[in-house]
Structure formats: structure tokens, C-alpha cells
Amino acid sequence: MKAIDIMTVSVVTATRQTSVQSIVRSMLDHRISAVPIVDDEQRVVGIVSEGDLMNRPEAGTHRRRSWWLSMFGDPKRHELEFEKAYGNTAADVMTRKVVTVHESDSVASVAETLERLHIKRVPVVRDGKLVGIISRANLLQCVGQLDKGGVPGDDSVAQRKAIFERLDEAGLRSYAINVIILKDAVELWGIVDNAEQRKLVRLAVASVLGDRKIDDHLGVMDALPLAGHGAI
């Protein structure tokens, strides 16, 4: 199984010029914990995660360095911390050294990258351009199938693309939904707002794959306890 088989294909992104406030709203509205920053050609130039926004005066979490740390600490690190605390755009607060994986990389190698670097998600690229994102949740979603020897169907890439096009046509938040296509079944993961949207997701799958067995693991927001966002 490869990265392209499990990645979330609809990615919420921003540009260097996007305001920090807009990024925060996107993270809250879309229930995600990171936003890749891309240029005009969709190349990943940075990423803004919750960790990049923790030390902000608006949240009351900013702590000023003591004078002696400022005197003897690393000046460049101090400059970076100041910029992250008071910056107004993605370019000011983003992490610039972004690890990416290729869509053809194996799931095992993606998992190894996340574990080795202690990161929670990684952008997926094709020819250097962003095509998806994989989080720890995406990896967990396929663990059971890998353990049982499940493998993607021969046309799974094209089928996934068609399903996500149907989800967009239905007006669903496809960035919060993941579809894993196996030879004998389809697994649905992620979050929808209500039972009607859950029905629409199943209809979108059936419109592409007919009567293929559907293993529905979708969470429904209006039936879930409020426990924070962070879908990705």
C-alpha cells in the first residue's frame, strides 16, 4: 500500500501572505491541526501547525524571555521566537523546513518518517507539488487492513479520485473524509456534520463502485461529544 492509497486528497492550504488570523479560523472551521503553505505552483514552502501558534499574546500564552537568557541565548533563535509570537502572516510564523513524502512512497516508509522525526502529519507531493497529506490518523486507518493482508484494488487511484469529485459535487467537506479502497471493500473514515451527510458519502461511493461492501467508520459531529478539533 502506498501514500496515494491512504492520503487525504483535499488539503486546506494557505500562502505566505495569508494572515495568522485567517489560518487560525481555517484550522478551527475545518477541524485540522496544520495548514501547508504553498506558492503559486502549489509547491510546499512551509507549514503552520498548532505548535507554531502556541506562544501568542492573543491567547495569553506568550512568555517573555528573562534578560539574562536574551543576553546569553542564541540571538537567531530569539529572533525566530519573537517573529512567531508577533508575526501577522504565514511567512512570519510557519515552519520553513518541511518534510514531505512522495505519493509513491510505501505506507511503511511514511510511518517510519513520522516516527523518526516525531511529527504528526506530512504533506504528500508529486513532481514537487502538493497532492495530499497523511496524518497519524490516516496511518491508523489502514493498520487493520495491512494486518489482515488487505491491498488496494487495481483501479483504486482512479476510483478514489472519482469518489472525491463526487464528494465535492455534493458540497461535502472532503478534507475531513478519507476513503480507502481495497479489492473487496471500501473503508470510510473521518467526520461529517450529520447523518444526512453520512448518507451522501455512502451514495458517492456507491455511484462509483456500485454495490462494493462499505465499512463505515465515519463519525457524526452532532452525535459526538465536544472534544476539540484536530482532525488532521
C-alpha positions as CSV (number, residue, x, y, z in Angstrom):
1,M,0.0,0.0,0.0
2,K,1.3,3.4,-1.0
3,A,0.9,7.0,0.2
4,I,-1.5,7.8,-2.6
5,D,-3.8,5.0,-1.4
6,I,-4.4,6.5,2.1
7,M,-3.7,10.2,1.9
8,T,-6.3,12.9,2.4
9,V,-6.5,14.5,-1.1
10,S,-8.4,17.7,-0.3
11,V,-5.9,19.8,1.6
12,V,-6.7,23.1,3.2
13,T,-3.7,25.4,2.3
14,A,-2.6,29.0,2.6
15,T,0.0,31.2,1.1
16,R,2.9,33.2,2.6
17,Q,0.7,36.3,2.6
18,T,-2.2,34.7,4.4
19,S,-2.9,36.3,7.8
20,V,-2.4,34.4,11.0
21,Q,-6.0,35.1,12.0
22,S,-7.2,33.5,8.7
23,I,-5.1,30.4,9.3
24,V,-6.5,30.1,12.8
25,R,-10.0,30.4,11.5
26,S,-9.3,27.7,8.9
27,M,-7.9,25.4,11.5
28,L,-10.9,25.8,13.7
29,D,-13.6,25.8,11.0
30,H,-12.1,22.7,9.3
31,R,-11.1,20.9,12.5
32,I,-7.5,20.4,11.4
33,S,-4.3,21.0,13.3
34,A,-1.9,22.1,10.5
35,V,-2.0,24.1,7.2
36,P,0.6,23.6,4.5
37,I,1.8,26.9,3.0
38,V,2.2,26.7,-0.8
39,D,3.4,29.0,-3.6
40,D,1.7,29.9,-6.8
41,E,2.8,26.5,-8.3
42,Q,1.4,24.5,-5.3
43,R,4.9,23.7,-4.1
44,V,5.2,23.4,-0.3
45,V,7.2,26.3,1.2
46,G,6.2,25.9,4.8
47,I,3.6,24.6,7.3
48,V,1.8,26.2,10.2
49,S,0.8,23.8,12.9
50,E,-0.8,24.3,16.3
51,G,2.7,24.3,17.8
52,D,3.7,27.3,15.7
53,L,0.8,29.3,17.3
54,M,1.1,28.3,20.9
55,N,3.3,31.2,22.0
56,R,1.0,34.1,21.0
57,P,0.0,37.2,23.1
58,E,-3.6,37.0,21.8
59,A,-4.0,33.6,23.6
60,G,-2.4,34.8,26.7
61,T,0.3,32.2,26.3
62,H,3.2,34.4,25.3
63,R,6.1,34.5,27.8
64,R,8.9,37.0,27.5
65,R,12.4,35.8,27.9
66,S,14.3,36.9,31.0
67,W,17.0,39.4,30.4
68,W,19.8,37.0,31.1
69,L,18.5,34.5,28.6
70,S,18.3,37.2,26.0
71,M,21.9,38.2,26.8
72,F,23.4,34.7,26.6
73,G,21.0,32.7,24.4
74,D,21.1,32.2,20.7
75,P,20.2,35.5,19.0
76,K,18.8,33.9,15.9
77,R,16.5,31.6,18.0
78,H,15.4,34.7,19.9
79,E,14.6,36.5,16.7
80,L,12.6,33.5,15.4
81,E,10.6,33.2,18.7
82,F,9.8,36.9,18.6
83,E,8.7,36.6,14.9
84,K,6.4,33.6,15.7
85,A,4.9,35.4,18.7
86,Y,4.1,38.8,17.0
87,G,4.1,37.9,13.2
88,N,1.0,38.7,11.2
89,T,1.4,36.4,8.2
90,A,2.1,32.7,7.5
91,A,5.6,33.7,6.4
92,D,6.3,35.1,9.8
93,V,5.2,32.0,11.8
94,M,5.5,29.0,9.6
95,T,8.0,26.2,10.0
96,R,10.2,26.5,6.9
97,K,11.9,23.2,6.8
98,V,9.1,20.9,5.8
99,V,9.4,17.2,5.4
100,T,7.4,15.7,2.5
101,V,6.9,12.3,1.1
102,H,6.2,11.2,-2.5
103,E,2.8,9.8,-3.5
104,S,4.5,6.5,-4.5
105,D,6.3,6.0,-1.1
106,S,5.2,3.0,0.8
107,V,2.9,3.4,3.9
108,A,5.7,1.7,5.9
109,S,8.2,4.4,4.9
110,V,5.7,7.2,5.6
111,A,5.1,5.7,9.1
112,E,8.9,5.5,9.7
113,T,9.3,9.1,8.7
114,L,6.6,10.3,11.2
115,E,8.0,8.2,14.0
116,R,11.7,9.1,13.3
117,L,11.0,12.8,13.1
118,H,8.3,12.9,15.8
119,I,5.9,14.7,13.6
120,K,2.1,14.2,13.4
121,R,1.5,14.7,9.7
122,V,3.4,15.0,6.4
123,P,2.5,16.6,3.0
124,V,2.4,14.3,0.0
125,V,3.9,15.6,-3.3
126,R,4.0,14.7,-6.9
127,D,6.7,16.4,-9.1
128,G,7.3,18.6,-6.1
129,K,3.7,19.8,-5.9
130,L,1.2,19.2,-3.1
131,V,-1.3,16.5,-3.8
132,G,-2.3,15.3,-0.3
133,I,-1.5,15.0,3.3
134,I,-1.0,12.0,5.6
135,S,-1.6,12.2,9.4
136,R,-1.1,9.6,12.1
137,A,-4.9,9.1,11.9
138,N,-4.6,8.1,8.2
139,L,-1.9,5.5,9.1
140,L,-4.1,4.1,11.9
141,Q,-7.0,3.7,9.5
142,C,-5.1,1.3,7.3
143,V,-3.3,-0.7,10.0
144,G,-6.1,-3.2,10.4
145,Q,-6.3,-3.9,6.7
146,L,-2.5,-4.3,6.4
147,D,-2.6,-6.6,9.4
148,K,-5.2,-8.7,7.6
149,G,-3.3,-8.6,4.3
150,G,-5.7,-6.1,2.7
151,V,-4.4,-4.5,-0.5
152,P,-5.8,-1.7,-2.8
153,G,-7.8,-2.7,-5.9
154,D,-6.2,-2.4,-9.3
155,D,-8.0,0.9,-10.1
156,S,-8.1,2.3,-6.6
157,V,-6.3,5.6,-7.5
158,A,-8.7,6.5,-10.3
159,Q,-11.7,5.3,-8.2
160,R,-10.6,7.4,-5.2
161,K,-10.3,10.5,-7.5
162,A,-13.8,9.9,-8.8
163,I,-15.2,9.5,-5.3
164,F,-13.7,12.7,-4.1
165,E,-15.0,14.5,-7.1
166,R,-18.5,13.3,-6.2
167,L,-18.0,14.4,-2.6
168,D,-17.1,17.9,-3.8
169,E,-20.1,17.9,-6.1
170,A,-22.3,17.0,-3.1
171,G,-20.8,20.0,-1.2
172,L,-19.2,17.9,1.5
173,R,-16.0,18.8,3.4
174,S,-13.9,16.2,1.7
175,Y,-10.8,17.3,3.6
176,A,-12.4,15.7,6.7
177,I,-13.2,12.4,4.9
178,N,-10.9,9.6,3.9
179,V,-11.6,6.7,1.6
180,I,-9.5,3.6,1.5
181,I,-10.4,1.3,-1.4
182,L,-9.5,-2.4,-1.2
183,K,-10.2,-5.2,-3.6
184,D,-13.3,-6.5,-1.7
185,A,-14.4,-3.5,0.4
186,V,-14.3,0.3,0.9
187,E,-13.4,1.9,4.2
188,L,-14.8,5.3,5.1
189,W,-13.0,7.4,7.8
190,G,-13.3,10.9,9.1
191,I,-16.0,13.2,10.3
192,V,-19.3,14.5,8.8
193,D,-21.7,17.1,10.3
194,N,-24.8,14.9,10.5
195,A,-26.5,11.6,9.5
196,E,-27.7,13.1,6.1
197,Q,-24.1,13.9,5.1
198,R,-23.1,10.4,6.1
199,K,-25.7,9.1,3.7
200,L,-24.4,11.3,0.9
201,V,-20.9,9.9,1.4
202,R,-22.2,6.4,1.0
203,L,-24.1,7.4,-2.1
204,A,-21.0,9.0,-3.6
205,V,-19.1,5.7,-3.0
206,A,-21.9,3.6,-4.5
207,S,-22.1,5.8,-7.5
208,V,-18.5,4.9,-8.4
209,L,-18.1,1.4,-7.0
210,G,-21.7,0.0,-7.2
211,D,-22.5,-2.5,-4.5
212,R,-19.0,-2.9,-3.1
213,K,-19.0,-3.6,0.6
214,I,-18.7,-0.4,2.7
215,D,-17.1,-0.5,6.1
216,D,-18.4,2.8,7.5
217,H,-16.3,4.3,10.4
218,L,-17.4,7.9,9.9
219,G,-18.0,10.0,13.0
220,V,-21.1,12.2,13.1
221,M,-20.5,15.6,14.7
222,D,-24.0,16.1,16.1
223,A,-23.7,12.7,17.8
224,L,-20.2,13.2,19.2
225,P,-19.1,14.9,22.5
226,L,-17.3,18.1,22.1
227,A,-13.6,17.2,22.5
228,G,-11.7,19.7,20.4
229,H,-10.8,19.8,16.7
230,G,-7.6,18.4,15.2
231,A,-8.9,16.0,12.7
232,I,-5.5,16.0,11.0
